[in-house]
Amino acid sequence: MTNQQIRLAKRPSGMLADDDFALTEEAVPALSDGQFLIQNEFVSLDPAMRGWMNEGTTYIRGVELGAVMRAFAVGKVIQSNHPDFTIGQYVSGLTGVQTHAVSNGAGIEKIRSQDVPPSWYLGVLGMPGMTAYFGLLDKGALQDGETVFVSGAAGMIGTLVGQIAKIKGCRVVGSAGSDEKCAYLVNEIGFDAAINYNTESLPDALKTHCPTGIDVFFDNVGGPTLDAGLANLARGARVVICGAISQYNASDMYGPKNYMKIVSARGSMTGIIVFDFLAEYPEAVRQLSEWLKAGKIKYREHVETGIERFPHVLRMLYTGENFGKLVLKL
Ligand SMILES: NC(=O)c1ccc[n+]([C@@H]2O[C@H](COP(=O)([O-])OP(=O)(O)OC[C@H]3O[C@@H](n4cnc5c(N)ncnc54)[C@H](OP(=O)(O)O)[C@@H]3O)[C@@H](O)[C@H]2O)c1
């Protein structure tokens, strides 16, 4: 049996390129006692993967040159010498961009529910879903009826943040990169307003759509988007820095200019690292599953196919070509 793998071939400079990665093949090794073999079916594309390609350590170590690219994946156990993982069991974990992974169970979660497709455990019921949930409700300390602005609103985390805020009776405004995405946010998932940052002035539009100011600003984008949100904070606002996707491929990082607005608004700005909430994931999965079942949350996946297309598909996150949670079907 052959394992196809995407390995990190070189460290990117600026926007990642196809030849930053190499497609390799090797035989799947025989299992030792206590090991099992996973056939990966879907790999998750997450914006943070661009940061993992850099040298050094931030909240997690950069991927070593020549190593299989780190990624969350879901797959099925197809061979097992492990008492707790039986053949046919769906699992998820950081098993990398490869068709097969040998594991001893460390860091591997069993997918027990068959109510939703296994790939949803890479998105709404996986790491990104947990980020939206805890970022908004814990770090953002959202109160019923507040005004929420979420950037990157049509993406995986943005759509979920907006929908949770609507469940909590909030006014929700989002920014996204196309009219099609903005129409989806307002007409299909219930945002109060959506701003196309490519055709509208974000600072002006925020004044219009958040007349009493922004109480919770959930920022996925950074750069000038962060500044536009800061300029429109309400008194006591909480700014949750979830990510800064506009800056991940930039050689010169844009720093915020409007940060003194935190002072005049008596606000706060805080970062989230989702892994800090690991112990609380089950409660969030339970609540999100309940909302999905009740039709209170809609979930959109963007599925691409073919391991050899991985570099192009990953790049889609940074060009805005994805519309929904981006996954690669192997
Ligand atoms: N802190 C944590 O623990 C944690 C965990 C997971 C993810 N995150 C962060 O959460 C954010 C969202 O992740 P996601 O998985 O939900 O991805 P996503 O939103 O599904 O995909 C990325 C989207 O970002 C937008 N984008 C790309 N380049 C942009 C630019 N230059 N300016 C403005 N928007 C741009 C694009 O949408 P448009 O077409 O609208 O531009 C694109 O579709 C990322 O910043 C990620 O790093 C943080």
Ligand as a Chemical Component Dictionary entry (heavy atoms), coordinates in Angstrom:
data_LIG
# 
_chem_comp.id                   LIG 
_chem_comp.type                 NON-POLYMER 
_chem_comp.pdbx_formal_charge   0 
_chem_comp.three_letter_code    LIG 
# 
loop_
_chem_comp_atom.comp_id 
_chem_comp_atom.atom_id 
_chem_comp_atom.alt_atom_id 
_chem_comp_atom.type_symbol 
_chem_comp_atom.charge 
_chem_comp_atom.model_Cartn_x 
_chem_comp_atom.model_Cartn_y 
_chem_comp_atom.model_Cartn_z 
_chem_comp_atom.pdbx_ordinal 
LIG N1  N1  N 0  -6.640  32.135 17.133 1  
LIG C1  C1  C 0  -7.000  30.893 16.866 2  
LIG O1  O1  O 0  -6.950  30.001 17.717 3  
LIG C2  C2  C 0  -7.472  30.598 15.483 4  
LIG C3  C3  C 0  -7.921  29.312 15.118 5  
LIG C4  C4  C 0  -8.366  29.104 13.823 6  
LIG C5  C5  C 0  -8.363  30.155 12.902 7  
LIG N2  N2  N 1  -7.925  31.381 13.281 8  
LIG C6  C6  C 0  -7.951  32.526 12.351 9  
LIG O2  O2  O 0  -9.302  32.776 11.997 10 
LIG C7  C7  C 0  -9.347  33.451 10.747 11 
LIG C8  C8  C 0  -10.410 32.836 9.850  12 
LIG O3  O3  O 0  -10.091 31.489 9.576  13 
LIG P1  P1  P 0  -11.092 30.538 8.761  14 
LIG O4  O4  O 0  -10.651 29.147 8.965  15 
LIG O5  O5  O -1 -12.492 30.902 9.100  16 
LIG O6  O6  O 0  -10.783 30.911 7.223  17 
LIG P2  P2  P 0  -11.815 31.419 6.150  18 
LIG O7  O7  O 0  -12.389 32.685 6.666  19 
LIG O8  O8  O 0  -12.744 30.322 5.787  20 
LIG O9  O9  O 0  -10.959 31.724 4.846  21 
LIG C9  C9  C 0  -10.171 32.824 4.704  22 
LIG C10 C10 C 0  -10.927 34.073 4.175  23 
LIG O10 O10 O 0  -10.184 35.228 4.535  24 
LIG C11 C11 C 0  -10.467 36.260 3.623  25 
LIG N3  N3  N 0  -9.243  36.942 3.227  26 
LIG C12 C12 C 0  -8.149  36.430 2.645  27 
LIG N4  N4  N 0  -7.229  37.385 2.402  28 
LIG C13 C13 C 0  -7.778  38.546 2.842  29 
LIG C14 C14 C 0  -7.323  39.895 2.866  30 
LIG N5  N5  N 0  -6.113  40.255 2.376  31 
LIG N6  N6  N 0  -8.135  40.835 3.384  32 
LIG C15 C15 C 0  -9.356  40.497 3.868  33 
LIG N7  N7  N 0  -9.846  39.237 3.872  34 
LIG C16 C16 C 0  -9.053  38.281 3.365  35 
LIG C17 C17 C 0  -11.105 35.615 2.386  36 
LIG O11 O11 O 0  -12.471 36.012 2.318  37 
LIG P3  P3  P 0  -12.949 37.328 1.477  38 
LIG O12 O12 O 0  -13.307 36.845 0.114  39 
LIG O13 O13 O 0  -14.071 37.826 2.264  40 
LIG O14 O14 O 0  -11.764 38.256 1.419  41 
LIG C18 C18 C 0  -11.000 34.126 2.666  42 
LIG O15 O15 O 0  -12.092 33.402 2.156  43 
LIG C19 C19 C 0  -7.911  33.392 10.195 44 
LIG O16 O16 O 0  -7.289  34.626 10.445 45 
LIG C20 C20 C 0  -7.263  32.308 11.027 46 
LIG O17 O17 O 0  -5.869  32.447 11.126 47 
LIG C21 C21 C 0  -7.477  31.615 14.540 48 
# 
loop_
_chem_comp_bond.comp_id 
_chem_comp_bond.atom_id_1 
_chem_comp_bond.atom_id_2 
_chem_comp_bond.value_order 
_chem_comp_bond.pdbx_ordinal 
LIG N1  C1  SING 1  
LIG C1  O1  DOUB 2  
LIG C1  C2  SING 3  
LIG C2  C3  SING 4  
LIG C2  C21 DOUB 5  
LIG C3  C4  DOUB 6  
LIG C4  C5  SING 7  
LIG C5  N2  DOUB 8  
LIG N2  C6  SING 9  
LIG N2  C21 SING 10 
LIG C6  O2  SING 11 
LIG C6  C20 SING 12 
LIG O2  C7  SING 13 
LIG C7  C8  SING 14 
LIG C7  C19 SING 15 
LIG C8  O3  SING 16 
LIG O3  P1  SING 17 
LIG P1  O4  DOUB 18 
LIG P1  O5  SING 19 
LIG P1  O6  SING 20 
LIG O6  P2  SING 21 
LIG P2  O7  DOUB 22 
LIG P2  O8  SING 23 
LIG P2  O9  SING 24 
LIG O9  C9  SING 25 
LIG C9  C10 SING 26 
LIG C10 O10 SING 27 
LIG C10 C18 SING 28 
LIG O10 C11 SING 29 
LIG C11 N3  SING 30 
LIG C11 C17 SING 31 
LIG N3  C12 SING 32 
LIG N3  C16 SING 33 
LIG C12 N4  DOUB 34 
LIG N4  C13 SING 35 
LIG C13 C14 SING 36 
LIG C13 C16 DOUB 37 
LIG C14 N5  SING 38 
LIG C14 N6  DOUB 39 
LIG N6  C15 SING 40 
LIG C15 N7  DOUB 41 
LIG N7  C16 SING 42 
LIG C17 O11 SING 43 
LIG C17 C18 SING 44 
LIG O11 P3  SING 45 
LIG P3  O12 DOUB 46 
LIG P3  O13 SING 47 
LIG P3  O14 SING 48 
LIG C18 O15 SING 49 
LIG C19 O16 SING 50 
LIG C19 C20 SING 51 
LIG C20 O17 SING 52 
# 
